[in-house]
Each structure stands twice: as structure tokens, then as C-alpha cells.
Amino acid sequence: MTVSFPVSESLHYALKIRAAQERTTVRGMMMKGLKLVGLDVPEADLLDRRPGRSGRKDRT
């Protein structure tokens, strides 16, 4: 299932910057936020699903 909602351009930009800083995706940031407010977010939903990524931090 997909959830979609509009946000301001500045919030979207801030999310993208924060996600890049944490080496994740905007989706990953949203899942982390949902977990922080107490929702049951499966561990698999917290992982980076992009090809070639396993959800681990870069080793550099």
C-alpha cells in the first residue's frame, strides 16, 4: 500500500538533505519518524531498498 501527501517545497528539501546526511532515503526518514512516534514499523521497512544497498552505513 502507498501513502502520499503534499508537503511544502522547503520541507521536502529539508527531508532530502537530512536523508543524505544519514545515508538513507526520504522513505527511510519517514519510516524512522513513524517508529519514533510509537507505530509498529517492521525492521524490513527501515532498510534501504535501493539496488546494491543493504541498509548498512557506508564503510568509508
VENSUL-V639896 format. One record per residue. N is the residue number from 1. RES is the residue in one small letter. PHI is phi in whole degrees, 0 to 359 (999 if undefined). D_CENTER is the distance of its C-alpha to the mean C-alpha in whole Angstrom. Layout:
# VENSUL-V639896
{{N & RES & PHI & D_CENTER} {N & RES & PHI & D_CENTER}}
This chain:
# VENSUL-V639896
{{1 & m & 999 & 16} {2 & t & 245 & 14} {3 & v & 242 & 14} {4 & s & 219 & 14} {5 & f & 205 & 15} {6 & p & 283 & 16} {7 & v & 225 & 15} {8 & s & 293 & 17} {9 & e & 299 & 17} {10 & s & 293 & 17} {11 & l & 292 & 14} {12 & h & 299 & 12} {13 & y & 298 & 13} {14 & a & 298 & 12} {15 & l & 297 & 9} {16 & k & 296 & 9} {17 & i & 296 & 11} {18 & r & 297 & 9} {19 & a & 298 & 6} {20 & a & 297 & 10} {21 & q & 297 & 11} {22 & e & 266 & 9} {23 & r & 52 & 9} {24 & t & 220 & 6} {25 & t & 247 & 4} {26 & v & 300 & 4} {27 & r & 302 & 3} {28 & g & 299 & 1} {29 & m & 297 & 3} {30 & m & 295 & 5} {31 & m & 297 & 6} {32 & k & 298 & 6} {33 & g & 297 & 8} {34 & l & 297 & 10} {35 & k & 293 & 11} {36 & l & 296 & 12} {37 & v & 271 & 15} {38 & g & 102 & 16} {39 & l & 280 & 15} {40 & d & 279 & 15} {41 & v & 256 & 12} {42 & p & 301 & 13} {43 & e & 306 & 12} {44 & a & 298 & 12} {45 & d & 283 & 9} {46 & l & 269 & 7} {47 & l & 275 & 8} {48 & d & 286 & 8} {49 & r & 265 & 10} {50 & r & 292 & 11} {51 & p & 304 & 15} {52 & g & 83 & 16} {53 & r & 242 & 13} {54 & s & 237 & 14} {55 & g & 88 & 11} {56 & r & 270 & 13} {57 & k & 291 & 13} {58 & d & 298 & 16} {59 & r & 282 & 19} {60 & t & 280 & 21}}
